[in-house]
Amino acid sequence: MNAVRKLPWLALLLASLVLALGAAACGGDDGESDTGAAAGDTGGDTGTGGGDAGSGLKIGLVTDIGGLNDRGFNQLAYQGLQQAEDELGVEIRVLESKSDADYIPNLQTLADEGFDLIISVGFLMTEATAEAANAYPDTDFAIVDSAFDPAIPNAEGLLFKEQETGYLVGYLAGLVSKTGTVSSVGGQKIPPVDRFIAGFQKGATDAKPGTKTLNGYSQDFVDQAKCKEVALDQISRGSDVVFQVAGGCGLGALDAADQEGVWGIGVDADQAFLGPHILTSALKRVDVAVFKTIESLVNGEFAGGEVTTFGLAEDGVGLGETSPDAPADAVEQTKAQIEKIVAGEIQIPDTVGR
């Protein structure tokens, strides 16, 4: 150290420049990488970010058929992956599934390339992920919205208490409805979708007893026209608040709400950007779950063979931005329910009876 202090000022300046250039050369590359063998490869960044705790770990993500541009579920998962790259320094890669036939090939591609953790996005990938986890016991897997029974030692299930955020948006819907009828448009009748809807129905009727709840399924998570058709039918039957629980397809339901001058409620991501007709959104923080799962791997605490659940208490679900046109008293009454839910004072069902 003493020798360095005695260097002439010019030598110190040159040394600093060399160090700066070297650091820049070793930093993360935000450009595109070479594409992989699978047709669904996004060609995303596979460099490392600003952190270094996860340096040397490779994390892969396989989307469901909604893709990264669904403005919700899959996009949130990708955001969590990018956060892990930036903050933990892990290497990442994303493969998009264009159909369910892509699930197994995409999972196999990442496993064959030596990825340490592979995350599947969505309940519909349950069987494919279980098959891959059993075939590659030395690779860790995690799946959003599902769990394994019997448990698989190298696979973790990531579940959410969708019924809690569903209750909040339903409560607000019940308070603002003028017709006394509100509705939900689901994609497919699968557990995570029905947890949202069960909470929504309970919240609406708790807020205003006697509220009528309509529910329908588009049987699709992509085609917006199908969800719009279901929503328009519900609106014709008196619904003046429409809750979409159908991913990208559900954007069609929100478009129907805008077209007919009624309230729409978004799902997963905050969809307030669509306009003031969006009353609020039922947030499902998939990004939080993905990041925390990767962080657990980096810290040597990956919960293989277990299930991790994210609710209001874990900041895994929440209430999105409310419309500037929403009644302030109704918003405040709704927010007051959060503490009660976390305290266990409100019992919310997680299945839909009709």
VEXDREN-2710 file (C-alpha; in Angstrom, 1 decimal):
% VEXDREN-2710
k/r/px/py/pz
1/MET/0.0/0.0/0.0
2/ASN/2.9/2.4/0.8
3/ALA/4.4/1.8/-2.5
4/VAL/1.2/2.7/-4.3
5/ARG/1.0/6.0/-2.4
6/LYS/4.4/7.0/-3.7
7/LEU/3.5/6.6/-7.4
8/PRO/3.5/9.8/-9.4
9/TRP/0.0/11.2/-10.0
10/LEU/0.1/10.3/-13.7
11/ALA/0.8/6.7/-12.9
12/LEU/-2.1/6.6/-10.5
13/LEU/-4.4/8.1/-13.2
14/LEU/-3.3/5.5/-15.8
15/ALA/-3.8/2.7/-13.3
16/SER/-7.3/3.9/-12.5
17/LEU/-8.2/4.0/-16.2
18/VAL/-6.9/0.5/-16.7
19/LEU/-9.0/-0.8/-13.8
20/ALA/-12.1/1.0/-15.1
21/LEU/-11.7/-0.5/-18.6
22/GLY/-11.2/-3.9/-17.2
23/ALA/-14.3/-3.7/-15.0
24/ALA/-16.4/-2.5/-18.0
25/ALA/-15.1/-5.5/-20.1
26/CYS/-16.2/-7.9/-17.4
27/GLY/-19.7/-6.4/-16.8
28/GLY/-23.0/-7.9/-17.9
29/ASP/-24.0/-7.8/-21.6
30/ASP/-27.5/-6.4/-22.1
31/GLY/-27.5/-7.4/-25.8
32/GLU/-29.0/-10.5/-27.3
33/SER/-27.2/-13.8/-27.0
34/ASP/-27.1/-16.6/-29.6
35/THR/-30.3/-18.6/-29.9
36/GLY/-30.7/-22.2/-28.7
37/ALA/-32.0/-25.2/-30.4
38/ALA/-35.6/-25.0/-29.3
39/ALA/-38.0/-23.1/-31.5
40/GLY/-39.4/-21.1/-28.5
41/ASP/-36.0/-19.6/-27.5
42/THR/-36.4/-15.9/-26.9
43/GLY/-32.7/-15.3/-27.5
44/GLY/-32.6/-13.3/-24.3
45/ASP/-29.6/-12.2/-22.2
46/THR/-27.5/-15.0/-20.9
47/GLY/-24.8/-12.8/-19.3
48/THR/-24.5/-11.9/-15.6
49/GLY/-25.8/-8.8/-14.0
50/GLY/-24.5/-6.5/-11.3
51/GLY/-24.6/-9.0/-8.4
52/ASP/-22.1/-11.9/-8.0
53/ALA/-23.7/-14.1/-5.3
54/GLY/-25.1/-16.4/-7.9
55/SER/-22.2/-16.3/-10.3
56/GLY/-21.8/-19.6/-12.1
57/LEU/-25.5/-20.6/-11.6
58/LYS/-27.7/-21.1/-14.7
59/ILE/-31.4/-20.5/-14.3
60/GLY/-33.9/-21.3/-17.0
61/LEU/-37.5/-20.4/-17.5
62/VAL/-40.1/-22.2/-19.6
63/THR/-43.3/-20.2/-20.3
64/ASP/-46.8/-21.5/-20.8
65/ILE/-48.5/-20.8/-24.1
66/GLY/-49.5/-17.3/-23.2
67/GLY/-45.9/-16.2/-23.8
68/LEU/-43.9/-13.3/-22.5
69/ASN/-46.2/-10.7/-24.0
70/ASP/-49.3/-11.7/-22.1
71/ARG/-49.0/-8.5/-20.0
72/GLY/-49.4/-10.6/-16.9
73/PHE/-48.5/-14.1/-15.7
74/ASN/-45.6/-15.1/-17.9
75/GLN/-44.3/-11.6/-18.2
76/LEU/-44.1/-11.3/-14.4
77/ALA/-42.2/-14.5/-14.2
78/TYR/-39.7/-13.2/-16.6
79/GLN/-39.3/-10.0/-14.6
80/GLY/-38.5/-12.0/-11.5
81/LEU/-35.9/-13.9/-13.6
82/GLN/-34.3/-10.6/-14.8
83/GLN/-34.2/-9.3/-11.3
84/ALA/-32.3/-12.3/-10.2
85/GLU/-29.8/-11.8/-13.1
86/ASP/-29.3/-8.1/-12.1
87/GLU/-29.1/-8.5/-8.4
88/LEU/-27.7/-12.0/-7.9
89/GLY/-25.5/-12.4/-11.0
90/VAL/-27.1/-15.7/-12.3
91/GLU/-27.1/-16.6/-15.9
92/ILE/-30.5/-16.8/-17.4
93/ARG/-32.3/-18.2/-20.4
94/VAL/-36.0/-18.3/-21.4
95/LEU/-37.8/-20.7/-23.7
96/GLU/-41.4/-19.8/-24.8
97/SER/-43.9/-22.6/-25.4
98/LYS/-46.1/-22.1/-28.4
99/SER/-48.2/-25.1/-27.6
100/ASP/-48.3/-27.8/-24.9
101/ALA/-46.3/-30.0/-27.2
102/ASP/-43.3/-27.7/-26.5
103/TYR/-43.3/-28.2/-22.7
104/ILE/-41.2/-31.4/-22.6
105/PRO/-38.7/-30.4/-25.4
106/ASN/-38.1/-27.0/-23.8
107/LEU/-37.6/-28.5/-20.3
108/GLN/-35.2/-31.1/-21.8
109/THR/-33.2/-28.5/-23.7
110/LEU/-32.4/-26.6/-20.5
111/ALA/-31.7/-29.7/-18.5
112/ASP/-29.4/-31.1/-21.2
113/GLU/-27.5/-27.8/-21.2
114/GLY/-26.8/-28.1/-17.5
115/PHE/-29.1/-25.4/-16.1
116/ASP/-29.1/-25.6/-12.3
117/LEU/-32.7/-24.6/-11.8
118/ILE/-35.5/-24.7/-14.3
119/ILE/-38.8/-22.9/-13.6
120/SER/-42.1/-23.8/-15.3
121/VAL/-44.8/-21.2/-15.5
122/GLY/-48.3/-22.5/-14.9
123/PHE/-50.5/-25.2/-13.7
124/LEU/-50.8/-26.7/-17.1
125/MET/-47.2/-27.7/-17.1
126/THR/-47.5/-29.9/-14.0
127/GLU/-47.2/-33.3/-15.7
128/ALA/-44.4/-32.2/-18.0
129/THR/-42.4/-30.7/-15.2
130/ALA/-42.9/-33.8/-13.0
131/GLU/-41.6/-36.0/-15.9
132/ALA/-38.6/-33.8/-16.4
133/ALA/-37.8/-33.6/-12.7
134/ASN/-37.8/-37.4/-12.5
135/ALA/-35.7/-37.8/-15.6
136/TYR/-33.1/-35.3/-14.4
137/PRO/-32.7/-35.9/-10.7
138/ASP/-29.5/-33.8/-10.5
139/THR/-31.3/-30.7/-11.8
140/ASP/-33.6/-28.6/-9.6
141/PHE/-37.1/-27.6/-10.8
142/ALA/-39.8/-25.3/-9.6
143/ILE/-43.3/-24.7/-11.0
144/VAL/-45.5/-21.7/-10.5
145/ASP/-49.1/-22.5/-9.6
146/SER/-48.7/-26.2/-8.9
147/ALA/-47.3/-28.8/-6.5
148/PHE/-46.4/-32.5/-6.7
149/ASP/-48.1/-35.4/-5.0
150/PRO/-46.2/-37.4/-4.2
151/ALA/-43.4/-35.0/-3.6
152/ILE/-40.4/-34.9/-5.9
153/PRO/-37.1/-34.3/-4.0
154/ASN/-35.7/-32.0/-6.6
155/ALA/-38.9/-30.0/-7.4
156/GLU/-40.6/-27.2/-5.5
157/GLY/-44.2/-26.1/-5.9
158/LEU/-44.9/-22.3/-5.8
159/LEU/-48.5/-21.6/-4.9
160/PHE/-50.4/-18.4/-4.2
161/LYS/-53.4/-17.5/-2.0
162/GLU/-55.3/-16.0/-5.0
163/GLN/-58.5/-16.1/-3.0
164/GLU/-57.1/-13.3/-0.8
165/THR/-56.6/-10.8/-3.6
166/GLY/-59.7/-12.1/-5.3
167/TYR/-61.6/-11.3/-2.1
168/LEU/-60.3/-7.7/-2.1
169/VAL/-61.3/-7.0/-5.7
170/GLY/-64.6/-8.7/-5.2
171/TYR/-65.2/-6.5/-2.1
172/LEU/-64.6/-3.4/-4.1
173/ALA/-66.7/-4.6/-7.0
174/GLY/-69.6/-5.3/-4.6
175/LEU/-69.4/-1.8/-3.2
176/VAL/-69.3/0.1/-6.5
177/SER/-71.8/-2.1/-8.4
178/LYS/-75.0/-0.2/-9.2
179/THR/-76.9/-3.1/-10.8
180/GLY/-76.1/-5.5/-7.9
181/THR/-74.6/-8.0/-10.4
182/VAL/-70.8/-8.6/-10.9
183/SER/-69.1/-11.2/-13.0
184/SER/-65.8/-13.1/-13.6
185/VAL/-64.4/-14.6/-16.8
186/GLY/-62.0/-17.5/-16.2
187/GLY/-59.7/-19.1/-18.7
188/GLN/-60.0/-22.8/-17.8
189/LYS/-61.5/-24.3/-14.6
190/ILE/-58.2/-25.0/-12.9
191/PRO/-57.3/-24.5/-9.2
192/PRO/-55.5/-21.1/-9.4
193/VAL/-58.2/-19.6/-11.6
194/ASP/-60.9/-20.9/-9.3
195/ARG/-59.2/-19.5/-6.2
196/PHE/-59.4/-16.0/-7.7
197/ILE/-63.0/-16.5/-8.5
198/ALA/-64.0/-18.0/-5.2
199/GLY/-62.5/-15.1/-3.4
200/PHE/-64.1/-12.6/-5.7
201/GLN/-67.6/-14.0/-5.2
202/LYS/-67.1/-14.1/-1.4
203/GLY/-65.8/-10.5/-1.3
204/ALA/-68.7/-9.2/-3.4
205/THR/-71.4/-10.7/-1.3
206/ASP/-69.7/-9.8/2.0
207/ALA/-69.4/-6.2/0.8
208/LYS/-73.1/-6.0/-0.2
209/PRO/-75.2/-9.0/0.7
210/GLY/-77.6/-10.0/-2.1
211/THR/-75.1/-9.2/-4.8
212/LYS/-75.5/-11.6/-7.8
213/THR/-72.3/-13.2/-9.1
214/LEU/-72.0/-14.5/-12.7
215/ASN/-69.1/-16.7/-13.8
216/GLY/-68.0/-18.2/-17.1
217/TYR/-65.0/-19.8/-18.7
218/SER/-63.6/-19.1/-22.1
219/GLN/-61.6/-22.4/-22.2
220/ASP/-58.7/-20.4/-23.5
221/PHE/-55.8/-18.2/-22.1
222/VAL/-54.8/-16.6/-25.4
223/ASP/-57.7/-15.8/-27.7
224/GLN/-59.1/-12.4/-26.6
225/ALA/-62.2/-12.8/-28.8
226/LYS/-63.4/-15.7/-26.7
227/CYS/-63.1/-13.8/-23.4
228/LYS/-64.8/-10.8/-24.9
229/GLU/-67.7/-12.9/-26.0
230/VAL/-68.2/-14.3/-22.4
231/ALA/-67.9/-10.8/-20.9
232/LEU/-70.4/-9.3/-23.3
233/ASP/-72.9/-12.0/-22.5
234/GLN/-72.4/-11.3/-18.8
235/ILE/-72.8/-7.5/-19.3
236/SER/-76.1/-8.1/-21.2
237/ARG/-77.3/-10.0/-18.1
238/GLY/-76.7/-7.0/-15.9
239/SER/-73.0/-7.2/-14.8
240/ASP/-71.5/-3.8/-14.4
241/VAL/-68.1/-5.1/-13.0
242/VAL/-66.2/-7.7/-15.0
243/PHE/-63.2/-9.5/-13.4
244/GLN/-60.9/-11.2/-15.9
245/VAL/-59.0/-14.3/-14.8
246/ALA/-57.8/-15.6/-18.1
247/GLY/-54.3/-14.2/-18.9
248/GLY/-54.0/-12.7/-22.3
249/CYS/-57.4/-13.9/-23.3
250/GLY/-58.8/-11.8/-20.5
251/LEU/-57.7/-8.6/-22.1
252/GLY/-60.7/-9.2/-24.4
253/ALA/-63.0/-9.2/-21.3
254/LEU/-61.6/-5.9/-20.2
255/ASP/-62.1/-4.5/-23.7
256/ALA/-65.7/-5.5/-23.5
257/ALA/-66.0/-3.6/-20.2
258/ASP/-64.5/-0.5/-21.8
259/GLN/-66.8/-0.8/-24.9
260/GLU/-69.9/-1.2/-22.8
261/GLY/-69.0/1.5/-20.2
262/VAL/-68.7/-0.8/-17.2
263/TRP/-65.9/-1.5/-14.8
264/GLY/-63.2/-4.0/-15.5
265/ILE/-60.8/-5.7/-13.1
266/GLY/-57.4/-6.9/-14.2
267/VAL/-55.4/-9.9/-12.9
268/ASP/-51.8/-10.9/-12.1
269/ALA/-50.1/-7.7/-13.2
270/ASP/-51.4/-4.2/-12.5
271/GLN/-53.5/-3.5/-15.6
272/ALA/-54.4/0.1/-14.8
273/PHE/-52.5/1.2/-17.9
274/LEU/-55.4/0.0/-20.0
275/GLY/-57.5/3.0/-18.9
276/PRO/-59.7/4.5/-16.1
277/HIS/-62.3/1.8/-16.7
278/ILE/-60.0/-0.6/-14.9
279/LEU/-61.4/-0.4/-11.3
280/THR/-58.3/-2.2/-9.9
281/SER/-56.3/-5.4/-10.4
282/ALA/-55.9/-8.6/-8.4
283/LEU/-52.1/-8.7/-8.1
284/LYS/-50.3/-12.0/-8.1
285/ARG/-46.7/-11.3/-7.7
286/VAL/-45.2/-14.1/-9.7
287/ASP/-42.0/-12.0/-10.0
288/VAL/-41.6/-12.1/-6.3
289/ALA/-42.0/-15.9/-6.1
290/VAL/-39.6/-16.5/-9.0
291/PHE/-36.9/-14.2/-7.5
292/LYS/-37.2/-15.6/-4.0
293/THR/-36.9/-19.1/-5.3
294/ILE/-33.8/-18.3/-7.3
295/GLU/-32.4/-16.5/-4.2
296/SER/-33.0/-19.6/-2.1
297/LEU/-31.0/-21.6/-4.5
298/VAL/-28.1/-19.1/-4.4
299/ASN/-28.2/-19.2/-0.6
300/GLY/-28.2/-23.0/-0.5
301/GLU/-31.8/-23.1/0.8
302/PHE/-33.8/-24.4/-2.2
303/ALA/-36.9/-26.2/-0.9
304/GLY/-36.9/-29.3/-3.1
305/GLY/-39.7/-31.7/-2.3
306/GLU/-41.7/-28.9/-0.7
307/VAL/-44.4/-26.3/-1.4
308/THR/-44.0/-22.6/-0.8
309/THR/-47.1/-20.5/-0.6
310/PHE/-47.3/-16.7/-1.2
311/GLY/-50.3/-14.7/0.2
312/LEU/-50.9/-11.2/1.5
313/ALA/-48.6/-11.8/4.5
314/GLU/-45.7/-12.7/2.2
315/ASP/-46.4/-9.9/-0.3
316/GLY/-47.2/-12.6/-2.8
317/VAL/-50.6/-11.1/-3.7
318/GLY/-52.2/-7.7/-3.3
319/LEU/-54.5/-5.0/-4.6
320/GLY/-53.5/-3.0/-7.6
321/GLU/-53.8/0.6/-8.4
322/THR/-57.4/1.8/-8.2
323/SER/-59.1/4.0/-10.9
324/PRO/-59.1/7.7/-10.3
325/ASP/-62.9/7.4/-10.9
326/ALA/-63.4/4.9/-8.1
327/PRO/-65.3/6.1/-5.0
328/ALA/-62.6/6.9/-2.4
329/ASP/-64.8/5.6/0.5
330/ALA/-65.2/2.2/-1.3
331/VAL/-61.4/2.0/-1.8
332/GLU/-60.7/2.7/1.8
333/GLN/-63.3/0.2/3.0
334/THR/-61.7/-2.4/0.8
335/LYS/-58.1/-1.7/2.0
336/ALA/-59.4/-2.1/5.5
337/GLN/-60.0/-5.7/4.8
338/ILE/-56.3/-6.5/4.3
339/GLU/-55.4/-6.5/7.9
340/LYS/-58.5/-8.7/8.7
341/ILE/-57.5/-11.2/6.1
342/VAL/-53.9/-11.4/7.3
343/ALA/-55.1/-11.8/10.9
344/GLY/-57.4/-14.7/9.9
345/GLU/-60.6/-12.9/10.8
346/ILE/-62.1/-13.5/7.3
347/GLN/-62.5/-17.1/6.1
348/ILE/-62.3/-17.2/2.3
349/PRO/-63.1/-20.3/0.2
350/ASP/-60.7/-21.5/-2.5
351/THR/-63.1/-23.4/-4.7
352/VAL/-66.0/-22.4/-6.9
353/GLY/-69.3/-24.0/-6.2
354/ARG/-70.8/-23.1/-9.5
END
